[in-house]
Amino acid sequence: MTEPTAARLLDLTRLVRRAARLPTGIDRVELAYLDAFLADSVSVFGLIRTAWGCLLLDRQGLTVCRRKLSGQDPWGRPDLLSRLRRGLSENRQRAESDMRRIALARSLPSRLGKMLAKHLPAGTAYVNVGHTNLSNQVLQAMRPGLDARIVVMIHDTIPLDFPQYQRDGSPEAFRNMVRRVQRHASVILCNSAQTRDDVIRHMQPLGPVPDIRVAHLGVDVPWPEDDAPFPVGFDKNRPCFTTVGTIEPRKNHIFLLDLWAEMAATLPADQVPQLLICGARGWKNNEVFARLDHDPLLRQHVFEMPGLSDEQIAALLVRSCGALFPSVAEGFGLPPAEALALGVPVICNNLGIYRETLGDYPIYANVKDRYLWRDKIMMLASDQHDRQNAGNRFKPPLWQDHFNAVLSCL
């Protein structure tokens, strides 16, 4: 077991850049680490790369930051530096301004190493779980003077394995990030055995692979709102299903739209289940966006619902006959785990990562078999007994178990 470090330095660059936005899965992980480190007695600091340089926060600053990230305290007004920097959203301007106001120290990126060595004890663990701010400049700054232990989480290698689903330039940028992590990291954290195997597969041809630790993520189960925010035109007398996730190609919404179009064309209108699509529009998915906007058959039965809180989505889930996840690739699969934890039946593609993290609790159906998906959907739409048995036995993984597995290397 590694000796405990004198201090931990958590990178919060991603969370601050995305201030006031609905959290993604990676955002949730970064928040969980912030909460865990604040609850621990080990000294903790935060590192933020802003548009104007690097900020160092102490425990008090991190506590203020956490309250603002959770919405308990409002973000302040943008300062002059933020207003002078073009291209920053107003929320990011306000967040970075507030972080400057509470920072223990500030530096240019070129002087980051000296700032860290001045304020942090030697052997501090630098922890980055956000896939952000992993530049050579930052990673190299952790060594001289500070002799930091660099701990990086890689959530998946999807950009390398499915480049066709990524934004232009993303696969190459991700590949370069993985190479930098391989060169500099002391420990790589992986959220699953599958991610570990994928990381090794990509790194081994390039040289030695750092120590890798596997720890499943915890699942925070949201408390449903009292009233589900059903959309205009929704028929509460007809069964409905919910899918949760950014509307991007990897999530395979096109499969569900084709399936619903087929049902709408072959079933009486009052027998077609309704589909609630909870998630923001992503990238490279113009065909799906066009169908959601203009297909008259779908618009009678399919409702797009962006911008919902976790509690609102939970309210929709518990009132659904089931949750549907036809993704072609996943890094962990938090939404189906959350649905199962709420007692909601899940139908998902037959992916290895789902088998690892969800076990036998979902209904597995290969997306190549549309008939099987339709059969299972109609079964759940009419069989409430199956709903009661499907989700109630699932026990979601806990963050406590995750940190029991990883704190020894921090």
N, C-alpha and C positions, 0 to 999 in steps of 0.2 A: 504494500500500500504506500502511495506517495505521501510524504510528510505534508501536513496542511501548510498552505501559504500564509504569509503574514497579512496579505491583503488581496482583494479581487478588484479588477478593473473591468467593468461591464460596458461594452460598446452599445450606445443607445442611438446611434446615428439614424438608423432606419425609423425608429419610432418618432423621433423628433421631426424628421422630414415628412412623415405621414401624419402629423398631428391633426386631430379633428376629423380624420377619415375613419370609416368603419374598419376594424382590425382584420387583417388576413390571418391565415394559420400561422405564418412565421411571426407576425406581430404578436400573436397570443403567446408564443413561446418566449419571445423577448420580455414580455410583461411578466410571465411566470418566473423567469430568472431574476428580474428586478425585485419582485416580491420576495422570493426566496432569499436573496442576498440581503435585503433590508431586514428580514426577520432573523438572520443569523448574527452571531456575535463577531464574526470575522470582519475586519475593516473592509469597507467597500467604497469604491469610487466609480464614477461614470465618465466615459469618453464620448464626445460628440464632435463629429466633423461638420462644420457649418460652411456656408458659402464664403465666409471670411476667415476661416482657420479653425483651429481645434480648441475645444473647451474641456476643462477638467472639473467635475463636480464631486464634492464630498458627500457624506451620508445625508447631511442636512439638505443639500441641494437636490440629491436624488429623491428625498422625501417630498420636497416641493414639486419636483418634476412628475412624480407618480400621481400626485393629487391632480395636477393639470391634465395629465394623459387620461385619467379616469373621468374627467369632467367635474370633479368635486370643486375645483377652483378654475376660474376662467383664465384664458390666455390674455396677456396684456397687449398694449399697443406696440406696433412695430417701431423700433428705434431707427436712427438715421442710417446706420449701416445697412439694415435690411431694406430700407426704402431706396437706397442707392443701387442695390443689386437687382439688375433686370432678370426677369424670368422666374422669380420666386412667387409662389402662390401667397395670398394674404395669410393663410393659416401657417405656412412655413415661416413667413416673415415674423409673425407674432411669437411663434414657438422659439425660434432661434434668438430673438430679442430677449425673451424671458430667460433663456438659458445663459445668455451673456450676463444678465443682471445678477444671477446667483452663482456664477462660476467661481470656483476656488482659484483657477488660473486660466490664462489664455495664451495661445502661441500660434505662430505661423506653422504650417505643416513641416517646413524644413527644420524647425526647432522643437518638434514634438518630443524627441528623445530627451533633450535637456530638461524640458518642463516635467516630464514624467519622473526622471531621475531625482529631481529636486524635491518632489512632493510625495513620492511613493517609495516604500521599502523595497530593497533588492529581493528578487524572487517573486514579486507580485504575479498573480495569474491574470493574464489578459484573456477575457472571455468574449467571444463574438459568436452569437447564435442567429444573426440576422442576414447573412449573405451580403452584407453591405460594409463598405469602408475597409475592405481587405486588400488595400493597395500595397505595393512593395514599400512605399514610403512609410506607411503605418506599421507594417510588420517588421521592417528593419529597425524602426525606432524602438521596438520593444527590447532589443538585445543590449546595445551598449549602455553601460551604467546601471540599467534596471535589471538586466538578466531575467526578463519575464518568462514565465511559462505560458506559451501560447496555446489556447484551447479554442477550437473552432468547430461549430456544428455544421455539417452538410446535411441538408434535409432530403435531397434526392439528386439524381443525375439526369432528370428528365430533359433538360435543355440539350444534353449530349446524345441521349438515346432517341429523342423524338424532335429533332430540330425543325421538322416541317410544321410544328405547332407553335413555334416561338416567334416573337417579334424579330424583325430584321436586325442582325448583329448580335442578338442575345446569345446564341450558341457559342460564338467565338469568345465573347466577353466572359461567359461562364467557364469555358475551357481554360482561359488564362487565369481566372480566379482559382480554379482547382489546382493548377500548377503552382501558383504562389503558396497556397495552403500546404501543398505537399512539401515544398522547400522549407517552409518556416514553422509549421505547426509542431508542437510537442505532442498534442493529443487531438484526434478528430473524434467528435461525438456524432453518432448516427442514431436516427430515431427508430431504426428497424434493422433486422439482420439482412433484409433485402438491400437496403441502402448501403450497408457495410460491404456487401458483396459487389454492388455496382461501383462503389468508390474504389475498391481494390482492383476491379477489372479495368478501370480507366487509369489508375495510377501505376500499377505494376510495370507496364511496359516502359515507363519513364524513369524508374529508379526505386529506391527504398520507400516504403509506405510507412508513415508515422503510426504510432500506437493508436488503435481504434477502439472506442468503447461504445457498446450498443445499449440504449435505454429507451424504451417506448415512452412516448409523450403522455403526459396526463391529459385527461379530458374533463374540462370544466362544463358541467351540465347547466345550461341557463334555465332560470325559472320562468315559465311561460307567463306572458301578460294575461290579465283577466279576460280581455276581449281580443279575439283574433282579428287582425286588420284585413278582412276579406275585401277584395277589390270590387269596384263597381261592375255590375253585370254578373257577379258570382251567384250561383244557385245553391243555396244551403241544403236543398233537398236532394242534390245529386252528390255521389261520392267524389272525393278529390284526392290527388296525390301531390307530393311536393318534391322538388329537387332543389338542392342548395349548392351554390358555387358560382364563381365568375363565369360569364358566358364567353368562353374561349374554346378553341377547337378540341383541346385535349379532353374537356368535360363531355364532349359528344352529345350536345343538345340536339344536333341534327337528327340523331337516332330517335330521340323522343318525339320530335316534331313529325318525322315520317310515320312513326307509330300512331300518333294521334290523328294525323291526316287519314291514315288507313281506317282507323276506327270511326272517324267522322263520316267517311264515305260509305261505310258498310253497316253501320248501326243506326237505329233511330236516335234522334238527337237527345232524347231524355235518358238514353242508356249509355251515352258516352261519358266516361269520367272526366273530371276537370283536372287540369295540370297547373300548378302554381310554380313558376320559375323564380326563385329567390336568388338574386345576385346581380352585380353590376355588369354592364357590357364590357367586354375585354377587347381582344385584337384578332385580326385575320379571320373574321367570322361574318362577313357581309351577307352571305346567303342566309344565315340564321336571322340576322337583324332584319333583313328585308321580309322574310316570312312572318316574323313576329309583328312587323308593321303593317303588312298588306294582305296576308292570306285570310280571306273571309271565313273559311272553315275553321281555321285554328283560332281565330279571334273570338269565336263563340265558346271555345272550350279551354283555351290556353291563356293564362294571364301572367304577364311579366311584372315582377314586383321587386324593383331595385331599392336600395337605401334603407332596408329594414334593420332594426336592432336585433341582437341575439335573442332578446326576450320576445320580440314580435315573431321572429321566425319559429321559435319554440312553440308559440301559441298556434301557429299554423300547422306545425308538425303534429302536435298532439290531437288536432282535429282532422288529420288526414288519415286515409286508409293505409298509407304507406309512403316511404321515401324512396326515391329512385336515383340510382347512381350508375349510369352507363359509361363512366370514364374509361378511356383507353389506357391511361397511365395515372398513377398516384404516388405521392411520396410517403404518405401515412394514411390519410383518410379520416380527418377529424369530423366532418359533417355526418357521415354514416355512423360513426361511433356515438356522436351526440344524439342522433335520432334513436339508435337502439337503447341508449341509456334513458331516454324519455319513454321507453316502452313502445316505440313505433316500429312496425315491421319495415325491413329494408330489402329491396331488390337491387343487386349490384352485379356488375360485370365480374366474371370469374378471374380476378387478378390475384397474383401471389401475395401482394401486400395486404389485401383484404383478408385472405386466409390467415396470414400471420397475426394481424392486429384484431380481427373481429371473430376469428374462429368459425364455428358452425352456426352462428346466430343469424346471419343474413340468408336470404334466398339468393342463391347464385344462378345467374343465367348469362350465358355467353351472348355478346351483342351480335354475333353472327346468326343467332336464332331468334328472329323477331317474333315468330309464332309463340315461342316459349315465354318471352317477355309479356306478350299480350295475354296469354293464358294465366300467368301468375298475377298480372295486374287485375284482371277480371275476377280471379279467385279472391284476392284481398278486398276488392270492391264489394263483394257479396258475403264474405265470411268473417264476421266480427270475432268469432271464437279464435280463429287463427291469429288475429291481431293481438288478442290478449296473451297468447302463448308465445308470440314471436320475440317480444322485446324485454319482458319483465325479468328474465333470468340473466340478462347481460350485465356484467359488472365492469364499468369502465376503468381503465388504468388510472392510477392516482399520481399526481405530481410528487407526492411524498416518496413513492416507489422510484420515480425517475431520479430524484435528487439523492436518494439513498445509493443509487448506482453510480452517480457521476461526481458527487462532492469529494470523493476520495482522490480524484485527480485534479481538484481545484485548490 
